[in-house]
Amino acid sequence: MKRINLDREDEHVQRFVQALTVDENGAILELRGEPVVRVLPVAKKTVDRAKLKAAILKRRNESRQLNEEWEAVEQEMWDRIPPTEE
């Protein structure tokens, strides 16, 4: 992502940017009815790495359990198919 230092821009540009109303979903700037720029707010919250890791591990374990259940069902289906005689 390109960074633009507004300290080097004209005062009018600085005031315009500061006046933008941006909610948590951002804002889209339009020119002649066409979108040209999406402005997203900088996340102010820091990530709790311990919580993130715990959530990832929990999701991984849920995924593994679901895979095991699917494999068991699949094996049960295969076990129901009578062997073919050759």
Secondary structure as UniProt FT lines:
FT   HELIX           6..8
FT   HELIX           11..19
FT   TURN            24..25
FT   STRAND          26..31
FT   TURN            32..33
FT   STRAND          34..39
FT   HELIX           49..80
//
